[in-house]
């Protein structure tokens, strides 16, 4: 089997290969192609990936998209159009106008999609010609909006993947000390806007009892919200709901930070690539693993209610335990490859994905891309039936989906008027003059062409 990783010069590529090792034999993985337009980064990252792969499969680096896609059985897209500086601009422009500046949530996510979708449309179009039977698993943020746009453009073999879609399963399994697959969760919502309403173990829903334990709440990102709020909601909350449920707190903390998360990642990545130059792959791994620990430890540090912990985790030099439970093999590689294995070899799997709703969540359109628990096998991807959901959850979902569909239309048409309408529809913006200012500044800052 040939697997193509588009964005293969990114810092997560070696971790992706580590995940791929767990599935190499079952998938008969023979070649992993790393495609990236950044030659220098690709030349540094590719040898690390081959060191991880060993003799299990070949790692081939290329800057040619067609070479990477031709004959691929699976495609994973994880690109960053505009590189780290693009993210810095996305976050800073929003914060300048007193709006939450976050990579995927609100204006920053829209700006990233404006850059990412055209590049991913290119990949999807070439994949239809060069790898027509391949499934594409997209990890590029904002994953839900990207998947929605590509589906609206007519590309059907696209699945949005995200680590956080399955966090509830991993956290409950770790807490109860059982295998991940022993926990059957029911997740519904949108990417970075989802809830787990059930966690079945041996036929019994254990979610109410684990949520009742303060120690469980404090051990997970649920501590961002506090035990009383979590128990009032009665569900496991996606961490990005922090930006909605505690909007004023989130904005205040982000504005108080000396540097944004984008600036922090930019600094860490620059240090990483400078440190890796000239090192042999074997010698490079200590540096690479230290980078991963530092970056993971500071993830969503601003959401910490405890000021001392927030300060410690905001400092990337601190070796603080990451927020996420890293029990599942390979992170997003595991999500993509487990799903690919289920599809290609009819190995039934239950997992959270971003796919068209169909008849899963009542009140959502069939072609609304939602984040939902799916049953996957050789016959395809089947969202489980969720039915009715609480009104507050539904109204927030509908508001964000209305924004996403407008944003997708704007991006496909390069239409500024629709873009302004989309931005104004987002609950974190809610103003047409502000939306117009944001759209114009993003187009100018990123030198986006063709918008009218």
MIRO-898452 format. One record per residue (C-alpha): chain; x, y, z. Coordinates in Angstrom, 1 decimal. Layout:
BEGIN
<chaine = A, u = X, v = Y, w = Z>
...
This chain:
BEGIN
<chaine = A, u = 0.0, v = 0.0, w = 0.0>
<chaine = A, u = 1.1, v = 3.6, w = -0.7>
<chaine = A, u = 0.2, v = 6.3, w = 1.8>
<chaine = A, u = 0.6, v = 10.0, w = 0.9>
<chaine = A, u = 1.0, v = 12.6, w = 3.7>
<chaine = A, u = 0.5, v = 16.1, w = 2.2>
<chaine = A, u = 2.2, v = 18.6, w = 4.5>
<chaine = A, u = 4.9, v = 15.9, w = 5.2>
<chaine = A, u = 7.5, v = 18.5, w = 6.1>
<chaine = A, u = 5.6, v = 19.6, w = 9.1>
<chaine = A, u = 6.7, v = 19.1, w = 12.7>
<chaine = A, u = 4.2, v = 16.3, w = 13.4>
<chaine = A, u = 5.3, v = 14.1, w = 10.5>
<chaine = A, u = 7.7, v = 11.9, w = 12.7>
<chaine = A, u = 4.8, v = 11.4, w = 15.2>
<chaine = A, u = 2.6, v = 10.4, w = 12.3>
<chaine = A, u = 5.1, v = 7.8, w = 11.2>
<chaine = A, u = 5.3, v = 6.5, w = 14.8>
<chaine = A, u = 1.6, v = 6.0, w = 14.6>
<chaine = A, u = 1.8, v = 4.4, w = 11.2>
<chaine = A, u = 4.1, v = 1.7, w = 12.5>
<chaine = A, u = 1.3, v = 0.2, w = 14.5>
<chaine = A, u = -0.7, v = -0.3, w = 11.3>
<chaine = A, u = 2.0, v = -1.0, w = 8.8>
<chaine = A, u = 1.6, v = -4.8, w = 8.8>
<chaine = A, u = -2.2, v = -4.9, w = 8.7>
<chaine = A, u = -2.3, v = -2.3, w = 5.9>
<chaine = A, u = 0.7, v = -3.9, w = 4.0>
<chaine = A, u = 2.2, v = -0.4, w = 4.0>
<chaine = A, u = 5.1, v = -0.3, w = 1.7>
<chaine = A, u = 5.6, v = 3.4, w = 0.9>
<chaine = A, u = 4.9, v = 6.5, w = 2.8>
<chaine = A, u = 5.3, v = 9.6, w = 0.6>
<chaine = A, u = 5.9, v = 12.9, w = 2.3>
<chaine = A, u = 4.9, v = 15.9, w = 0.1>
<chaine = A, u = 5.7, v = 19.5, w = 1.1>
<chaine = A, u = 6.4, v = 22.7, w = -0.8>
<chaine = A, u = 9.0, v = 23.7, w = 1.9>
<chaine = A, u = 12.2, v = 22.0, w = 0.7>
<chaine = A, u = 14.4, v = 22.8, w = 3.7>
<chaine = A, u = 11.9, v = 21.5, w = 6.2>
<chaine = A, u = 11.2, v = 18.4, w = 4.2>
<chaine = A, u = 14.9, v = 17.6, w = 3.9>
<chaine = A, u = 15.2, v = 17.9, w = 7.7>
<chaine = A, u = 12.0, v = 16.0, w = 8.7>
<chaine = A, u = 12.2, v = 13.1, w = 6.1>
<chaine = A, u = 15.3, v = 11.5, w = 7.5>
<chaine = A, u = 13.7, v = 11.5, w = 11.0>
<chaine = A, u = 10.7, v = 9.8, w = 9.5>
<chaine = A, u = 12.8, v = 7.1, w = 7.8>
<chaine = A, u = 14.7, v = 6.5, w = 11.0>
<chaine = A, u = 11.3, v = 5.9, w = 12.7>
<chaine = A, u = 10.1, v = 3.6, w = 9.9>
<chaine = A, u = 13.3, v = 1.6, w = 9.9>
<chaine = A, u = 12.9, v = -1.3, w = 7.5>
<chaine = A, u = 9.2, v = -1.6, w = 7.9>
<chaine = A, u = 8.4, v = 0.7, w = 4.9>
<chaine = A, u = 10.1, v = 3.2, w = 2.7>
<chaine = A, u = 9.7, v = 7.0, w = 3.3>
<chaine = A, u = 9.9, v = 9.0, w = 0.1>
<chaine = A, u = 10.1, v = 12.8, w = 0.2>
<chaine = A, u = 8.9, v = 15.0, w = -2.8>
<chaine = A, u = 7.8, v = 18.5, w = -3.6>
<chaine = A, u = 5.7, v = 17.1, w = -6.5>
<chaine = A, u = 2.0, v = 16.7, w = -5.6>
<chaine = A, u = 1.3, v = 14.4, w = -8.5>
<chaine = A, u = 4.1, v = 12.1, w = -7.6>
<chaine = A, u = 2.9, v = 11.8, w = -4.0>
<chaine = A, u = -0.8, v = 11.1, w = -5.0>
<chaine = A, u = -0.3, v = 8.8, w = -8.0>
<chaine = A, u = -1.6, v = 5.4, w = -7.0>
<chaine = A, u = -2.0, v = 6.2, w = -3.3>
<chaine = A, u = -4.5, v = 4.0, w = -1.4>
<chaine = A, u = -4.8, v = 6.6, w = 1.4>
<chaine = A, u = -4.2, v = 10.3, w = 1.6>
<chaine = A, u = -3.7, v = 12.4, w = 4.7>
<chaine = A, u = -3.7, v = 16.2, w = 4.4>
<chaine = A, u = -2.1, v = 18.3, w = 7.2>
<chaine = A, u = -0.9, v = 21.6, w = 5.6>
<chaine = A, u = -0.4, v = 25.1, w = 7.0>
<chaine = A, u = -0.9, v = 27.6, w = 4.2>
<chaine = A, u = 0.9, v = 30.8, w = 5.2>
<chaine = A, u = 3.1, v = 28.9, w = 7.7>
<chaine = A, u = 3.3, v = 30.0, w = 11.3>
<chaine = A, u = 3.3, v = 33.7, w = 10.4>
<chaine = A, u = -0.1, v = 33.2, w = 8.9>
<chaine = A, u = -1.4, v = 32.0, w = 12.2>
<chaine = A, u = 0.2, v = 34.9, w = 14.0>
<chaine = A, u = -1.6, v = 37.3, w = 11.8>
<chaine = A, u = -4.9, v = 35.5, w = 12.2>
<chaine = A, u = -4.7, v = 35.7, w = 16.0>
<chaine = A, u = -3.3, v = 39.2, w = 16.3>
<chaine = A, u = -5.8, v = 40.8, w = 13.9>
<chaine = A, u = -8.7, v = 39.4, w = 15.9>
<chaine = A, u = -7.3, v = 40.4, w = 19.2>
<chaine = A, u = -6.7, v = 43.9, w = 17.9>
<chaine = A, u = -10.4, v = 44.2, w = 17.4>
<chaine = A, u = -11.3, v = 42.7, w = 20.8>
<chaine = A, u = -12.4, v = 39.4, w = 19.4>
<chaine = A, u = -11.0, v = 36.0, w = 20.5>
<chaine = A, u = -7.9, v = 35.3, w = 18.5>
<chaine = A, u = -7.7, v = 31.5, w = 18.2>
<chaine = A, u = -6.5, v = 29.4, w = 15.3>
<chaine = A, u = -9.7, v = 27.5, w = 14.6>
<chaine = A, u = -12.5, v = 29.3, w = 16.6>
<chaine = A, u = -14.1, v = 32.4, w = 15.1>
<chaine = A, u = -12.3, v = 34.8, w = 12.8>
<chaine = A, u = -8.9, v = 33.1, w = 13.0>
<chaine = A, u = -10.4, v = 29.8, w = 11.7>
<chaine = A, u = -12.2, v = 31.6, w = 8.9>
<chaine = A, u = -8.9, v = 33.3, w = 7.9>
<chaine = A, u = -7.0, v = 30.0, w = 8.0>
<chaine = A, u = -9.7, v = 28.4, w = 5.8>
<chaine = A, u = -9.5, v = 31.2, w = 3.3>
<chaine = A, u = -5.9, v = 30.2, w = 2.8>
<chaine = A, u = -6.1, v = 26.4, w = 3.3>
<chaine = A, u = -9.2, v = 25.5, w = 1.2>
<chaine = A, u = -7.8, v = 26.6, w = -2.2>
<chaine = A, u = -4.7, v = 24.4, w = -1.7>
<chaine = A, u = -6.8, v = 21.5, w = -0.5>
<chaine = A, u = -9.1, v = 21.8, w = -3.5>
<chaine = A, u = -6.0, v = 21.4, w = -5.6>
<chaine = A, u = -5.2, v = 18.2, w = -3.7>
<chaine = A, u = -8.7, v = 16.9, w = -4.0>
<chaine = A, u = -8.9, v = 17.6, w = -7.7>
<chaine = A, u = -5.6, v = 15.8, w = -8.5>
<chaine = A, u = -6.5, v = 12.9, w = -6.2>
<chaine = A, u = -9.7, v = 12.2, w = -8.2>
<chaine = A, u = -7.5, v = 11.8, w = -11.3>
<chaine = A, u = -4.4, v = 10.0, w = -9.8>
<chaine = A, u = -5.9, v = 8.1, w = -6.8>
<chaine = A, u = -9.7, v = 7.8, w = -7.5>
<chaine = A, u = -10.3, v = 5.0, w = -5.0>
<chaine = A, u = -8.4, v = 6.6, w = -2.2>
<chaine = A, u = -10.0, v = 8.1, w = 0.9>
<chaine = A, u = -8.6, v = 11.5, w = 2.0>
<chaine = A, u = -8.4, v = 12.2, w = 5.7>
<chaine = A, u = -8.1, v = 15.9, w = 6.4>
<chaine = A, u = -6.4, v = 17.1, w = 9.6>
<chaine = A, u = -5.9, v = 20.7, w = 8.3>
<chaine = A, u = -7.6, v = 23.2, w = 10.5>
<chaine = A, u = -10.4, v = 24.2, w = 10.8>
<chaine = A, u = -11.2, v = 20.6, w = 10.0>
<chaine = A, u = -15.0, v = 20.9, w = 10.1>
<chaine = A, u = -15.2, v = 24.0, w = 7.9>
<chaine = A, u = -12.6, v = 22.5, w = 5.5>
<chaine = A, u = -14.6, v = 19.3, w = 5.2>
<chaine = A, u = -17.9, v = 21.2, w = 4.8>
<chaine = A, u = -16.4, v = 23.3, w = 2.0>
<chaine = A, u = -14.9, v = 20.3, w = 0.1>
<chaine = A, u = -18.1, v = 18.4, w = 0.3>
<chaine = A, u = -20.0, v = 21.5, w = -1.0>
<chaine = A, u = -17.5, v = 21.6, w = -3.9>
<chaine = A, u = -18.5, v = 18.0, w = -4.8>
<chaine = A, u = -15.6, v = 16.0, w = -3.2>
<chaine = A, u = -17.2, v = 13.0, w = -1.4>
<chaine = A, u = -14.2, v = 10.9, w = -0.3>
<chaine = A, u = -13.1, v = 13.4, w = 2.3>
<chaine = A, u = -13.2, v = 12.7, w = 6.0>
<chaine = A, u = -12.4, v = 15.3, w = 8.7>
<chaine = A, u = -10.3, v = 14.0, w = 11.5>
<chaine = A, u = -9.4, v = 15.5, w = 14.9>
<chaine = A, u = -7.8, v = 14.2, w = 18.1>
<chaine = A, u = -10.4, v = 15.9, w = 20.3>
<chaine = A, u = -13.3, v = 14.1, w = 18.7>
<chaine = A, u = -12.3, v = 11.0, w = 20.8>
<chaine = A, u = -10.9, v = 12.6, w = 23.9>
<chaine = A, u = -13.8, v = 11.6, w = 26.1>
<chaine = A, u = -13.3, v = 7.9, w = 25.2>
<chaine = A, u = -9.6, v = 8.1, w = 26.0>
<chaine = A, u = -10.0, v = 10.0, w = 29.2>
<chaine = A, u = -12.7, v = 7.7, w = 30.6>
<chaine = A, u = -10.7, v = 4.6, w = 29.6>
<chaine = A, u = -7.6, v = 5.9, w = 31.3>
<chaine = A, u = -9.5, v = 6.8, w = 34.4>
<chaine = A, u = -11.1, v = 3.4, w = 34.7>
<chaine = A, u = -7.9, v = 1.7, w = 33.5>
<chaine = A, u = -9.6, v = -0.2, w = 30.7>
<chaine = A, u = -8.7, v = -0.4, w = 27.0>
<chaine = A, u = -9.9, v = 2.5, w = 24.8>
<chaine = A, u = -12.1, v = 0.2, w = 22.7>
<chaine = A, u = -13.9, v = -1.0, w = 25.8>
<chaine = A, u = -15.5, v = 2.5, w = 26.1>
<chaine = A, u = -18.3, v = 3.2, w = 23.7>
<chaine = A, u = -19.0, v = 7.0, w = 23.6>
<chaine = A, u = -21.7, v = 8.9, w = 21.8>
<chaine = A, u = -20.3, v = 12.1, w = 20.5>
<chaine = A, u = -22.2, v = 14.8, w = 18.6>
<chaine = A, u = -21.7, v = 18.4, w = 17.5>
<chaine = A, u = -19.3, v = 20.1, w = 15.2>
<chaine = A, u = -15.5, v = 20.1, w = 15.1>
<chaine = A, u = -14.2, v = 21.9, w = 18.2>
<chaine = A, u = -17.8, v = 22.3, w = 19.3>
<chaine = A, u = -18.9, v = 18.8, w = 20.4>
<chaine = A, u = -20.2, v = 16.9, w = 23.4>
<chaine = A, u = -20.0, v = 13.3, w = 24.6>
<chaine = A, u = -23.4, v = 12.4, w = 26.2>
<chaine = A, u = -22.7, v = 8.8, w = 27.0>
<chaine = A, u = -19.8, v = 6.4, w = 27.8>
<chaine = A, u = -20.8, v = 2.8, w = 27.9>
<chaine = A, u = -18.6, v = 0.2, w = 29.5>
<chaine = A, u = -19.9, v = -3.4, w = 29.7>
<chaine = A, u = -23.4, v = -2.2, w = 28.8>
<chaine = A, u = -23.5, v = 0.5, w = 31.5>
<chaine = A, u = -23.2, v = 4.3, w = 31.1>
<chaine = A, u = -20.3, v = 5.3, w = 33.4>
<chaine = A, u = -20.3, v = 9.0, w = 32.3>
<chaine = A, u = -22.5, v = 10.3, w = 35.2>
<chaine = A, u = -20.3, v = 8.7, w = 37.8>
<chaine = A, u = -17.0, v = 9.8, w = 36.4>
<chaine = A, u = -18.3, v = 13.4, w = 36.0>
<chaine = A, u = -19.4, v = 13.3, w = 39.6>
<chaine = A, u = -15.8, v = 12.8, w = 40.7>
<chaine = A, u = -13.9, v = 16.1, w = 41.3>
<chaine = A, u = -10.6, v = 14.2, w = 40.8>
<chaine = A, u = -11.7, v = 13.2, w = 37.3>
<chaine = A, u = -12.6, v = 16.7, w = 36.4>
<chaine = A, u = -9.3, v = 18.1, w = 37.7>
<chaine = A, u = -7.3, v = 15.4, w = 35.9>
<chaine = A, u = -8.8, v = 16.4, w = 32.5>
<chaine = A, u = -9.4, v = 19.6, w = 30.5>
<chaine = A, u = -12.9, v = 19.6, w = 32.1>
<chaine = A, u = -11.2, v = 21.6, w = 34.9>
<chaine = A, u = -11.3, v = 24.6, w = 32.5>
<chaine = A, u = -15.1, v = 24.7, w = 33.1>
<chaine = A, u = -15.2, v = 23.7, w = 36.8>
<chaine = A, u = -17.0, v = 20.7, w = 38.3>
<chaine = A, u = -20.4, v = 22.4, w = 39.0>
<chaine = A, u = -20.7, v = 23.6, w = 35.4>
<chaine = A, u = -19.7, v = 20.2, w = 34.0>
<chaine = A, u = -22.2, v = 18.4, w = 36.1>
<chaine = A, u = -24.9, v = 20.9, w = 35.2>
<chaine = A, u = -24.3, v = 20.1, w = 31.5>
<chaine = A, u = -24.1, v = 16.4, w = 32.3>
<chaine = A, u = -21.7, v = 15.8, w = 29.4>
<chaine = A, u = -18.0, v = 15.6, w = 28.5>
<chaine = A, u = -17.3, v = 18.9, w = 26.9>
<chaine = A, u = -14.9, v = 19.5, w = 24.0>
<chaine = A, u = -12.1, v = 21.8, w = 25.3>
<chaine = A, u = -12.8, v = 24.4, w = 22.6>
<chaine = A, u = -16.2, v = 25.1, w = 24.1>
<chaine = A, u = -14.2, v = 27.2, w = 26.6>
<chaine = A, u = -14.2, v = 30.0, w = 24.0>
<chaine = A, u = -18.0, v = 30.0, w = 23.9>
<chaine = A, u = -19.0, v = 29.2, w = 27.5>
<chaine = A, u = -16.4, v = 31.4, w = 29.0>
<chaine = A, u = -16.0, v = 33.9, w = 26.2>
<chaine = A, u = -15.2, v = 37.0, w = 28.3>
<chaine = A, u = -12.7, v = 35.1, w = 30.4>
<chaine = A, u = -11.0, v = 33.6, w = 27.3>
<chaine = A, u = -10.7, v = 37.0, w = 25.6>
<chaine = A, u = -9.3, v = 38.7, w = 28.7>
<chaine = A, u = -6.7, v = 36.0, w = 29.3>
<chaine = A, u = -5.6, v = 35.9, w = 25.6>
<chaine = A, u = -5.2, v = 39.7, w = 25.6>
<chaine = A, u = -3.2, v = 39.6, w = 28.8>
<chaine = A, u = -0.7, v = 37.1, w = 27.4>
<chaine = A, u = 2.6, v = 38.6, w = 26.2>
<chaine = A, u = 2.6, v = 36.4, w = 23.1>
<chaine = A, u = -0.1, v = 34.6, w = 21.3>
<chaine = A, u = -0.2, v = 30.8, w = 20.9>
<chaine = A, u = 0.7, v = 31.3, w = 17.2>
<chaine = A, u = 3.8, v = 33.4, w = 18.2>
<chaine = A, u = 4.8, v = 30.7, w = 20.8>
<chaine = A, u = 4.5, v = 27.9, w = 18.2>
<chaine = A, u = 6.4, v = 30.0, w = 15.7>
<chaine = A, u = 9.2, v = 30.5, w = 18.2>
<chaine = A, u = 9.3, v = 26.8, w = 19.1>
<chaine = A, u = 9.3, v = 25.6, w = 15.5>
<chaine = A, u = 12.1, v = 28.0, w = 14.6>
<chaine = A, u = 14.2, v = 26.8, w = 17.5>
<chaine = A, u = 13.4, v = 23.2, w = 16.5>
<chaine = A, u = 14.5, v = 23.5, w = 12.9>
<chaine = A, u = 17.6, v = 25.5, w = 13.9>
<chaine = A, u = 18.5, v = 22.8, w = 16.4>
<chaine = A, u = 18.0, v = 19.9, w = 14.0>
<chaine = A, u = 20.2, v = 21.2, w = 11.2>
<chaine = A, u = 23.3, v = 19.1, w = 10.9>
<chaine = A, u = 22.2, v = 16.5, w = 13.4>
<chaine = A, u = 22.0, v = 12.8, w = 12.4>
<chaine = A, u = 18.5, v = 11.3, w = 12.7>
<chaine = A, u = 19.5, v = 9.3, w = 15.8>
<chaine = A, u = 20.9, v = 12.3, w = 17.5>
<chaine = A, u = 18.0, v = 14.5, w = 16.5>
<chaine = A, u = 15.3, v = 12.6, w = 18.4>
<chaine = A, u = 16.2, v = 13.9, w = 21.9>
<chaine = A, u = 15.7, v = 17.4, w = 20.6>
<chaine = A, u = 12.5, v = 16.5, w = 18.7>
<chaine = A, u = 10.9, v = 14.8, w = 21.7>
<chaine = A, u = 11.8, v = 17.7, w = 24.0>
<chaine = A, u = 10.1, v = 20.0, w = 21.5>
<chaine = A, u = 6.9, v = 17.9, w = 21.5>
<chaine = A, u = 6.8, v = 17.9, w = 25.3>
<chaine = A, u = 7.2, v = 21.7, w = 25.5>
<chaine = A, u = 4.6, v = 22.3, w = 22.9>
<chaine = A, u = 2.1, v = 19.9, w = 24.3>
<chaine = A, u = 2.5, v = 21.2, w = 27.9>
<chaine = A, u = 1.5, v = 24.8, w = 26.9>
<chaine = A, u = -1.5, v = 23.7, w = 24.8>
<chaine = A, u = -4.6, v = 25.9, w = 25.8>
<chaine = A, u = -2.7, v = 27.1, w = 28.9>
<chaine = A, u = -4.9, v = 30.3, w = 29.0>
<chaine = A, u = -7.9, v = 28.1, w = 29.8>
<chaine = A, u = -6.5, v = 27.1, w = 33.2>
<chaine = A, u = -8.5, v = 28.5, w = 36.1>
<chaine = A, u = -5.6, v = 28.1, w = 38.5>
<chaine = A, u = -3.3, v = 31.1, w = 38.0>
<chaine = A, u = -0.2, v = 29.3, w = 39.1>
<chaine = A, u = -0.8, v = 26.4, w = 36.8>
<chaine = A, u = -1.7, v = 28.8, w = 34.0>
<chaine = A, u = 1.6, v = 30.6, w = 34.5>
<chaine = A, u = 3.6, v = 27.3, w = 34.6>
<chaine = A, u = 2.0, v = 25.9, w = 31.4>
<chaine = A, u = 2.2, v = 29.3, w = 29.6>
<chaine = A, u = 6.0, v = 29.0, w = 29.9>
<chaine = A, u = 7.2, v = 26.5, w = 27.2>
<chaine = A, u = 10.4, v = 25.8, w = 29.1>
<chaine = A, u = 8.3, v = 24.2, w = 31.9>
<chaine = A, u = 8.0, v = 20.4, w = 31.7>
<chaine = A, u = 4.4, v = 20.2, w = 32.6>
<chaine = A, u = 2.1, v = 17.3, w = 31.9>
<chaine = A, u = 0.1, v = 17.8, w = 28.7>
<chaine = A, u = -3.6, v = 18.4, w = 28.9>
<chaine = A, u = -4.6, v = 15.5, w = 26.6>
<chaine = A, u = -4.5, v = 11.9, w = 27.5>
<chaine = A, u = -2.1, v = 10.4, w = 25.0>
<chaine = A, u = -3.2, v = 6.7, w = 25.3>
<chaine = A, u = -4.3, v = 6.2, w = 21.7>
<chaine = A, u = -1.6, v = 5.1, w = 19.3>
<chaine = A, u = -0.4, v = 7.7, w = 16.9>
<chaine = A, u = -2.8, v = 10.6, w = 17.6>
<chaine = A, u = -4.3, v = 11.8, w = 14.3>
<chaine = A, u = -2.4, v = 9.1, w = 12.5>
<chaine = A, u = -4.2, v = 6.5, w = 14.6>
<chaine = A, u = -7.6, v = 8.1, w = 13.7>
<chaine = A, u = -6.9, v = 8.2, w = 10.0>
<chaine = A, u = -5.2, v = 4.7, w = 9.7>
<chaine = A, u = -7.7, v = 2.9, w = 12.0>
<chaine = A, u = -10.5, v = 4.3, w = 9.9>
<chaine = A, u = -8.7, v = 3.5, w = 6.7>
<chaine = A, u = -8.1, v = -0.1, w = 7.9>
<chaine = A, u = -11.8, v = -0.5, w = 8.7>
<chaine = A, u = -12.8, v = 0.8, w = 5.3>
<chaine = A, u = -10.4, v = -1.1, w = 3.2>
<chaine = A, u = -10.3, v = -4.4, w = 5.1>
<chaine = A, u = -13.8, v = -4.5, w = 6.6>
<chaine = A, u = -12.7, v = -4.3, w = 10.2>
<chaine = A, u = -15.6, v = -2.8, w = 12.1>
<chaine = A, u = -14.6, v = 0.3, w = 14.1>
<chaine = A, u = -16.5, v = 2.9, w = 16.3>
<chaine = A, u = -14.8, v = 6.3, w = 16.2>
<chaine = A, u = -15.6, v = 10.0, w = 16.1>
<chaine = A, u = -15.2, v = 11.6, w = 12.7>
<chaine = A, u = -16.3, v = 14.7, w = 10.7>
<chaine = A, u = -18.7, v = 13.6, w = 8.0>
<chaine = A, u = -22.1, v = 14.5, w = 6.5>
<chaine = A, u = -24.9, v = 14.2, w = 9.0>
<chaine = A, u = -27.3, v = 12.1, w = 7.0>
<chaine = A, u = -30.1, v = 11.3, w = 9.5>
<chaine = A, u = -27.9, v = 11.3, w = 12.6>
<chaine = A, u = -28.7, v = 14.5, w = 14.5>
<chaine = A, u = -32.3, v = 15.7, w = 14.3>
<chaine = A, u = -32.6, v = 19.2, w = 12.9>
<chaine = A, u = -29.3, v = 19.2, w = 11.0>
<chaine = A, u = -29.3, v = 19.0, w = 7.2>
<chaine = A, u = -28.2, v = 15.7, w = 5.6>
<chaine = A, u = -25.2, v = 17.5, w = 4.0>
<chaine = A, u = -24.2, v = 19.4, w = 7.1>
<chaine = A, u = -20.7, v = 18.0, w = 8.1>
<chaine = A, u = -20.9, v = 17.2, w = 11.8>
<chaine = A, u = -18.6, v = 15.7, w = 14.3>
<chaine = A, u = -20.2, v = 12.4, w = 15.4>
<chaine = A, u = -19.5, v = 8.9, w = 16.5>
<chaine = A, u = -19.5, v = 6.6, w = 13.4>
<chaine = A, u = -19.6, v = 2.9, w = 12.8>
<chaine = A, u = -17.0, v = 2.2, w = 10.0>
<chaine = A, u = -16.6, v = -1.0, w = 8.0>
<chaine = A, u = -16.1, v = -2.2, w = 4.5>
<chaine = A, u = -19.4, v = -0.8, w = 3.4>
<chaine = A, u = -18.5, v = 2.8, w = 4.4>
<chaine = A, u = -18.8, v = 5.3, w = 7.2>
<chaine = A, u = -22.2, v = 5.4, w = 9.1>
<chaine = A, u = -22.9, v = 8.1, w = 11.7>
<chaine = A, u = -24.8, v = 6.6, w = 14.6>
<chaine = A, u = -28.3, v = 7.8, w = 15.3>
<chaine = A, u = -28.2, v = 10.7, w = 17.8>
<chaine = A, u = -31.7, v = 12.0, w = 17.4>
<chaine = A, u = -32.8, v = 14.9, w = 19.5>
<chaine = A, u = -30.2, v = 16.9, w = 21.4>
<chaine = A, u = -30.7, v = 19.6, w = 24.1>
<chaine = A, u = -32.0, v = 22.9, w = 22.7>
<chaine = A, u = -29.0, v = 25.0, w = 23.9>
<chaine = A, u = -26.6, v = 22.6, w = 22.2>
<chaine = A, u = -28.7, v = 22.5, w = 19.0>
<chaine = A, u = -29.0, v = 26.3, w = 18.8>
<chaine = A, u = -25.2, v = 26.8, w = 19.2>
<chaine = A, u = -24.6, v = 24.1, w = 16.6>
<chaine = A, u = -27.0, v = 25.6, w = 14.1>
<chaine = A, u = -25.5, v = 29.1, w = 14.6>
<chaine = A, u = -22.0, v = 27.8, w = 13.9>
<chaine = A, u = -23.2, v = 25.6, w = 11.0>
<chaine = A, u = -24.9, v = 28.7, w = 9.5>
<chaine = A, u = -21.6, v = 30.5, w = 9.7>
<chaine = A, u = -19.7, v = 27.5, w = 8.2>
<chaine = A, u = -22.0, v = 27.2, w = 5.2>
<chaine = A, u = -21.8, v = 30.9, w = 4.5>
<chaine = A, u = -18.0, v = 30.8, w = 4.9>
<chaine = A, u = -17.7, v = 27.8, w = 2.6>
<chaine = A, u = -19.8, v = 29.6, w = 0.0>
<chaine = A, u = -17.7, v = 32.7, w = 0.3>
<chaine = A, u = -14.5, v = 30.8, w = -0.1>
<chaine = A, u = -15.7, v = 28.8, w = -3.1>
<chaine = A, u = -16.9, v = 32.0, w = -4.8>
<chaine = A, u = -14.2, v = 34.4, w = -3.4>
<chaine = A, u = -17.0, v = 36.7, w = -2.5>
<chaine = A, u = -16.3, v = 39.4, w = 0.1>
<chaine = A, u = -19.9, v = 40.2, w = 0.7>
<chaine = A, u = -20.8, v = 36.6, w = 1.6>
<chaine = A, u = -17.6, v = 36.5, w = 3.7>
<chaine = A, u = -18.7, v = 39.5, w = 5.7>
<chaine = A, u = -22.2, v = 37.9, w = 6.2>
<chaine = A, u = -20.5, v = 34.7, w = 7.4>
<chaine = A, u = -18.2, v = 36.5, w = 9.8>
<chaine = A, u = -21.1, v = 38.6, w = 11.2>
<chaine = A, u = -23.1, v = 35.4, w = 11.7>
<chaine = A, u = -20.4, v = 33.9, w = 14.0>
<chaine = A, u = -21.5, v = 34.3, w = 17.7>
<chaine = A, u = -18.0, v = 35.5, w = 18.6>
<chaine = A, u = -18.3, v = 38.4, w = 16.1>
<chaine = A, u = -22.0, v = 39.3, w = 15.8>
<chaine = A, u = -21.5, v = 42.7, w = 14.0>
<chaine = A, u = -21.5, v = 43.6, w = 10.3>
<chaine = A, u = -19.1, v = 46.6, w = 10.6>
<chaine = A, u = -16.7, v = 44.5, w = 12.7>
<chaine = A, u = -17.0, v = 41.6, w = 10.3>
<chaine = A, u = -16.3, v = 43.8, w = 7.3>
<chaine = A, u = -13.2, v = 45.2, w = 9.0>
<chaine = A, u = -11.9, v = 41.7, w = 9.8>
<chaine = A, u = -12.5, v = 40.3, w = 6.3>
<chaine = A, u = -10.8, v = 43.3, w = 4.7>
<chaine = A, u = -7.8, v = 43.1, w = 7.0>
<chaine = A, u = -7.3, v = 39.4, w = 6.6>
<chaine = A, u = -7.5, v = 39.7, w = 2.8>
<chaine = A, u = -4.9, v = 42.5, w = 2.9>
<chaine = A, u = -2.6, v = 40.9, w = 5.5>
<chaine = A, u = -2.4, v = 37.5, w = 3.6>
<chaine = A, u = -2.4, v = 39.1, w = 0.2>
<chaine = A, u = -5.3, v = 36.9, w = -0.9>
<chaine = A, u = -6.0, v = 37.3, w = -4.6>
<chaine = A, u = -9.3, v = 37.0, w = -6.6>
<chaine = A, u = -11.6, v = 38.2, w = -3.8>
<chaine = A, u = -14.3, v = 40.6, w = -5.1>
